[in-house]
């Protein structure tokens, strides 16, 4: 049976979280039922990193003139997929965790981005969000116990169904640099052109 393939090689480079330190990132790929990973890892965990004042994280929405603290991981990702259908194009799902004042692991942000369809090098910025408590009482309770609201399934952020009923707050962003290569994708009626 014929199929097309998509390869992604790159790195989860850095994150911008102005108010937090000691951060690490869990990542995985979410994809449709016709997709199969043929090479590489489906998920991973970066090292913990301290933040530093830097001007390396550049995107219009975060370049307000003052440079915040950047957390650098440079964590490699290398994965290849094959499929017979473009439905469920792979998404990179990230969860950023950090330490609170008492040294407990807490969620600092969830985010997701689809892998680009065009071959070549891409710089992706992933804005992240955190869920909010459903009431002032639950907010106080979560602050006292140190258990901030979390998603039971972190892939929830990469789907449309059910997200409209959750309350979230924007918090930080990640920078991912990835090189995409495709093979035989045109045979399936998909038109992709090289990035310019």
C-alpha positions in Angstrom: 0.0 0.0 0.0 1.3 3.5 -0.8 1.7 6.2 1.7 3.4 9.6 2.1 5.9 10.6 4.8 6.6 13.6 6.9 9.8 14.1 8.9 10.5 16.7 11.6 13.9 17.4 13.0 14.7 20.3 15.2 14.6 21.5 18.8 12.4 22.9 21.5 14.7 25.9 21.8 13.5 28.2 24.6 10.6 29.6 26.5 9.6 33.0 27.8 7.9 33.0 31.2 8.6 36.4 32.8 7.5 35.5 36.3 8.8 31.9 36.7 12.1 30.1 37.0 13.2 26.4 37.1 11.2 25.2 34.2 11.0 22.0 32.2 8.8 20.8 29.3 7.0 17.6 28.5 6.1 17.1 24.9 4.3 14.6 22.7 2.8 14.4 19.2 -0.9 14.1 18.7 -2.0 12.8 15.3 -4.9 11.2 13.5 -5.8 7.5 13.2 -4.2 7.1 9.8 -0.8 8.3 11.0 2.0 6.1 12.2 5.4 7.0 13.7 8.0 5.1 11.8 11.1 6.6 13.4 11.9 8.7 16.5 10.2 9.3 19.8 6.6 10.2 20.3 7.2 12.0 23.5 9.9 13.4 25.7 11.0 15.4 28.7 13.5 18.2 28.7 16.0 19.0 31.4 15.1 21.7 34.1 16.5 25.0 33.2 17.0 28.3 35.0 16.0 31.5 33.3 18.3 34.3 32.2 17.9 37.8 31.0 18.2 37.6 27.2 17.1 39.2 24.0 17.1 36.0 22.0 13.3 35.3 22.2 11.9 37.4 19.4 8.3 37.7 18.3 6.2 40.8 17.8 3.8 40.0 20.6 6.6 39.5 23.1 8.9 42.3 22.0 7.5 45.2 24.0 10.8 46.8 24.4 11.7 45.1 27.6 13.4 41.8 27.5 12.1 39.3 30.0 13.7 36.1 31.4 14.3 33.4 28.8 14.6 29.7 29.7 16.8 27.8 27.2 16.5 24.0 26.7 17.7 23.4 23.1 16.1 20.0 23.4 16.2 17.9 20.2 13.1 16.4 18.5 13.4 13.9 15.7 10.4 12.1 14.4 9.1 10.6 11.1 5.5 9.8 10.2 3.7 8.0 7.4 0.1 8.2 6.4 -2.4 7.8 3.6 -4.6 10.7 4.7 -3.9 14.3 5.7 -6.7 14.2 8.3 -5.2 14.5 11.8 -2.0 16.2 10.6 0.5 15.9 13.6 0.5 18.4 16.3 3.3 19.1 18.8 1.7 19.3 22.3 3.8 20.9 25.1 3.3 21.2 28.8 5.6 23.4 30.8 6.1 22.7 34.5 8.0 24.6 37.1 8.6 24.7 40.9 6.5 26.9 43.1 7.7 28.6 46.3 7.6 25.4 48.2 9.5 23.3 45.6 6.4 21.5 44.2 5.9 20.8 40.5 3.1 22.9 39.1 1.8 23.5 35.6 3.0 26.8 34.0 1.4 26.3 30.6 -0.2 24.1 27.9 0.2 24.7 24.2 0.0 23.0 20.8 1.0 23.7 17.2 0.5 21.8 14.0 3.7 20.8 12.2 4.1 22.8 9.0 3.1 21.2 5.7 5.8 23.0 3.7 9.3 21.6 3.6 12.1 23.7 4.9 13.1 25.4 8.2 10.4 26.9 10.3 10.5 28.9 13.5 7.3 28.2 15.5 6.0 30.2 18.5 3.6 28.3 20.8 1.6 30.6 23.1 0.7 28.7 26.3 -2.3 28.9 28.7 -3.2 27.6 32.1 -6.7 26.6 33.2 -8.4 28.8 35.8 -10.3 27.7 38.9 -14.1 27.5 38.4 -14.9 29.7 41.4 -13.2 32.0 43.9 -13.5 29.3 46.6 -11.7 26.8 44.3 -9.1 29.4 43.6 -8.4 29.9 47.3 -8.4 26.2 47.9 -5.9 25.5 45.1 -3.6 28.3 46.4 -3.8 26.9 50.0 -3.2 23.3 48.9 -0.7 24.1 46.2 -2.7 22.1 43.6 -3.3 24.4 40.8 -6.0 23.5 38.2 -4.7 21.0 35.5 -6.1 19.1 32.6 -6.4 15.4 33.3 -5.3 14.7 29.7 -2.7 17.3 28.4 -3.7 16.4 24.8 -7.0 18.2 25.6 -5.3 21.5 24.5 -4.8 20.1 21.0 -8.5 19.3 20.3 -11.5 21.6 19.6 -14.2 19.6 21.3 -15.0 20.7 24.8 -12.4 23.5 25.0 -15.1 26.2 24.7 -16.3 25.5 28.2 -12.9 25.9 29.9 -11.6 29.2 31.4 -7.9 29.8 30.7 -5.3 32.5 31.2 -2.5 33.2 28.7 0.9 32.6 30.3 4.2 32.5 28.4 5.3 31.0 25.1 7.7 28.5 23.6 10.0 28.8 20.6 10.5 25.7 18.4 12.8 25.5 15.4 12.0 22.6 13.1 13.1 21.3 9.7 10.3 19.6 7.7 10.9 17.1 4.9 8.0 15.4 3.0 8.0 12.5 0.5 5.4 11.5 -2.0 2.8 13.9 -0.6 1.8 15.2 -4.1 0.6 11.7 -5.0 -2.2 12.1 -2.6 -3.5 15.3 -4.0 -1.9 17.6 -1.5 -0.1 20.6 -2.9 2.8 21.9 -0.9 5.4 24.4 -2.0 8.8 25.1 -0.5 8.9 27.9 2.1 10.3 31.1 0.7 
